[in-house]
Amino acid sequence: VPAILGPFANALVQWALLPLNAVVVDVGCGTGAATRFAAEKLGASGKVIGVDVNQGMLEVAQSLPAIDGAPIEWRQDSIYDLSLADESADVVLCAQSLQFMPQRVDALRHMRRILKTGGSAYISLWCPIDESPYFDALVKAVAKHINPETAAGLGSAFNLSDLTTIRDVIQQAEFADIKTTAVELALDLPPIDDFVPKHIHATPMGAGYDAAPLAAQQAILHDLSQQLADYQTDSGMRVPFRSYLIRAVK
């Protein structure tokens, strides 16, 4: 999260318009990166509610040091059964989560339900995987040296990366005034041999990676070193990542 997801959560929050005294709901908040950035941006005004179905994620979020900003409430809820009242939120955030929701239109309708009339949902989704060289190289290397099924554990993050499809899904949920942009961030990552195994273990690919022969694990690192040679630095690597930022209004 600090290396990749955190900077993009911050980019989404900084792009979002958060009214004074706003109630902000971060849906699919995970360990709370966007939630915390929103609380910092609001300052003393308003309130942020972080919602996730995974209790373990929320426990991590709650264990982090307190921040100087708006109060945060954490709720364990399914997007399909949100315990929030109709028109109770000024802003909804959904940072790199919508692609993992099986019933996307239904999920968006629930986000719309809790928004006040005129309120906005701000959503981030990865651009196509070939626009983020690190992700592209990692998925290809895991598919080649372990199997495509293991690689799908990260590849699923790009299941909603076609902009036409994204707009269509949001329109089906009856949102209006849809605005999209793409942001590219060059992120500094640790050396490949240190970072990649840790990153893999933080994804659904971890079990398949651990079960693979040591030679396969080393081949993945070797492939990444070659594919990302142009991004190597003295301290690791500096790699570009691209994500869509989307605003939709109720």
N, C-alpha and C positions, 0 to 999 in steps of 0.2 A: 504493500500500500504506500509506504513513504516514497518508494522509488518511482512508481509509475502511476498507480491509480490516484494517489494523493494530489499530485500536481494537476491532473485533469479534473478532479473534483473541485479544486480551487479555481481552475479556469471557468468551470460552469457557474460556480457561485459568483465570481467576479463579473461575469457576463450578465447574470440575472439582475433584474430590477427588484429590489426588496424594499417595499414601502416602509415608512416609519411605523413602528409598533406592529409590524406584520406578524401573523402566525404562519410559520413556514413548516411544511411537512416534508421530510426526506424519506421517500418510499424506497424500500430495498436498500436501507442505509448501510448494511454490512457492519463494519467496525466503526462507522461514523465519521468518515473523512469529510464528506460534504456537509453533514450535520454541524460539525464543529466549525468549519469555515463560515457557514451561514450565521452561526451564533456570534462569531467574531465580527462579521460584517454588520450585523444588526446593532451590536454594541449593547447598551443598557436597555434598549427598547425591544419590544416584541418577545416572541417565544419560538423555539424550534422543537419539533417532535420528530424523533428518529424512529422509523418503523421497519422492522424486519421479522421474517418468519422464523429465523434461526436464533435460538436463544444463546447459543455459543458465541455468535457474532456480537450480540448485544452485551454479553458479559465482558467481552474484550473492550467494547466501546465504553462501558461504564468503569472499567479499571484504569482508563487513561487519566492523566492529570487534568484537573479542572482548568477551564480556560476563562479568560476575561472577556465576557460577552453576555449575550442573552441567555436566559435559563434554558436548559435542555431537558426534555422528557423522553425517556426511551420506552417503546411499546413493542411487545411481541404480538404481531398481527399478520395475517395473510392479506395480501393485496385484494383478494377476492372476498374478504370478510372484514373490512376495515371497521374498527370500533370508533370511528370519528363521525361526527354529525354532518349532515348535508350542509354545504356552504359554510364550513367552519374554518377554512384556510384561505389565506391571501395568495400563497405561492406553494406549489408542489415542486419538489426536486426529485429527479430520478436519474442517478449517475451510474451509467454502465450497468443497469439492472434489467431494463425492459427486454433485452434479447434473451434473457434466461426465463422469462415468464411464458408458460405454454399458451395461455389465452391472452394474447397481447391487447386485442381490442377491448376485451372485458376488463383487463387491468387498467387501461387508459380511461374507461368509462367510470371506474371507481375513483380514479384520480380526479376526474372532472366533477363527479358527484360532490366531493368534499370541498371543491373550490367555490369561493364566492363568485357571483356573476362579475365578469370582467377580470377575474384572477387568472394567473398564468401558470402553466406547467413548463418547467425547464428540464430538458432531457439531454443526456449525452449518450452517444453510441459510436463505436469505433468506425472509422472509414474502412474501406476494403483492406484486407490484411496486407496486400502487397504495398500499401502506402506506409506501413510501419515495418521497416526492414528487420528489426529484432524479432518481432512476433512471427513474421513470415519465415525467417530462417529457422527459428526454433520449431515451429510446427512441421516444416518439411523434414528437418533432421530427425525428429522423433518418429514421424511416419516412416522414414526410410530405415532407421536402425532399430526401432522397436516394432511398431505397427500403426496403421492409420487409426485404429480404435483408441489407442492411447493418446495419439495426437489430437483426437477430437475433444479431449478434455480441455484444451485451450482453444482449439478452433471454434468451439461453440460460442465463444465470446464475439464472433464475427458473423453470427447467424442473421443479424439484422443490420447489414451494412450498405444495402442498396438504397440510395436516397429516394428514388421513386416509390419503392415499397414502404419506406419509413413514412413518407408523407401520406400514402394511401391508408396505412394503418391508423394514423392519427386522425385523418379525416373521417374514417369509419366510426371513430369514437365521438364524432360531432364537435371536435374542437374547430376553432376558426383562427384566422390571421396567423397562419403558420409561417414562422421565419426560421431559416436554417443558415448556418455558417460552418466553416471548418477551421479548426485551430491546429497548428503544428507546434509541438514543443520538442526541443532538443534536450534530452534528459541525460544527466551524468550517472552512469551505472558503474558498479564495481567491476573488477576483472571477470572475464567470462568464467574461468574455473571456480571462482568464489561465488559469483552471483547466480549462475544458471541452475546448479543443483538446488539451491535454496528456493529459487523462483518456482522450479518444477514441483517441489514439495508443497508449495503454497497453492497448487492447482490440482484439479482431478487427475492430472497426469502422474502424480507422485507414486501411487501404488504400482503402476505399470513400469515406471522408471526403476523403482527399487527391485522389481522382479526380473529386470533385464540383466543379461551378463555384463560384467564390468567392461568388457571390450565394446559393447554397444553404447554404454554410458560415455566412455571415452571418445567414441566415434562422433557422438552428438556434439561434444565440446570441441572436437577438432573441426567439424563442419562449420560450427558457428564462428570459430576463430578465422576460418578462411572467408566465409560469407560476409563477416562484419569487419574485415581487415581495414577498410577505409575509415572506420569509425573509432579505431583504437586510439587511446590517449595514454599519457604517462601513468595515469592513475586508474585506468580502466577503459571505459568506452563512453562516447557521447553520441547518442543515437536519436534520430527524429521519430516521433510518433504522431499520428494524426487522428483526430476525433471530430465527429459532427457535434455541434451544439444546436439544439432545437428549442424554440419557444412556441407554445400553442396557447390560445386564449379561450376561456369559457365564454 
